[in-house]
Amino acid sequence: MNNKVHVKTGDTVVVISGKDKGKKGTVLAVSPKEGKVIVEKINMVSKHVKPRKMGEQGGIIKAEGAMYASKVQIVCPRCKKPTRVAHNINSDGTKDRICAKCKEQI
């Protein structure tokens, strides 16, 4: 199974499908094994938390839920548009991620 994901932690992404379609956020965590990402302030879910220590508060908290990486697209820093990731191979053999639209390095 292919475990590659087109986004990395810290990338700015836009949601392209689902209830949060059109919202932008920063990637907090990537799980290549599951093919999922966690995006800041996107896909908020209610989580029931039990108090663990004496005097600690329990209750329902809001937290970011994981979503499939195929539902997000990287936003180019130069043209500010959602884009696919292209690759540029340098002369020394290293790979750069570039915007497929304006060819700017991401």
C-alpha positions, 0 to 999 in steps of 0.5 A, a space after each residue: 500500500 502506498 503511504 505517501 501524503 501530498 501535505 506536510 505539517 505546517 502547510 496552509 491548506 484549503 478544504 475542497 469537500 465536506 461540511 467545512 468546504 472552502 475553509 483554510 487552515 494550517 496542518 497540525 499533524 499528518 498520519 501517512 499510514 491512515 492517509 489522514 491529516 488534522 487541520 487547525 480549526 477544521 472538522 471540530 468534534 465534541 469529545 467527552 473527557 473524564 476527570 483523571 486527577 482529583 479536582 480536575 474538571 471533566 466535560 465535553 470539549 471541542 477538538 480537531 478531528 482527523 480528515 482524509 488528506 484527499 479532501 485538502 489542497 495546498 494553498 500556494 504562498 505566491 498566487 494564494 490559490 489552491 493547487 496541486 503539488 509538482 516536483 522539481 529535481 535539482 542538479 544535486 539530486 534534491 527534490 523541491 515541491 512547487 506550485 503546479 500553476 505558478 511554479 513557485 516553490 512551496 
